[in-house]
């Protein structure tokens, strides 16, 4: 975990930005010794958002299964997809 004072962000943005890019981790910014904010690279932010979206899709699928919606084996899904593909070929 990287912690830097807000003055470092103000006075030395370039080194904070480079540290965020190199580490791939969020940098916690303090103000007068108290937690104040988080700085992270765009790549790390996008990766984190991608992980959250993926987790949300898994959660939604599991809730659907638990609510009794139909589930399919990989073989059943393949057969359904093949039928759809063949229907469009004709």
C-alpha positions, 0 to 999 in steps of 0.5 A: 500500500502506497500512502502519500500526502496531498502536498506530494500530489500538488507539488509532484504530480508526475512522480505520483502518476509514475508510481501509480502506473509502475505499481498498478496499485492505488495510492492513498492520499492523506491531508493533515494525516487523515485519509482524504482520497485515492489516486490510481492509473487509468489502466488500474482503474479500467481493470478494476471496473472490468473485474467489478462488471464481471463479478456483477454478471456472475452474481446476476447469473447465480441469482437467476439460477437460485430463482429457478430460471433454467440452466443448461449444460455446455452440451445443451448450449452448444446444441442450441447454438448449432440449431440457431446457426443452421436456421440462419444458413437456410 
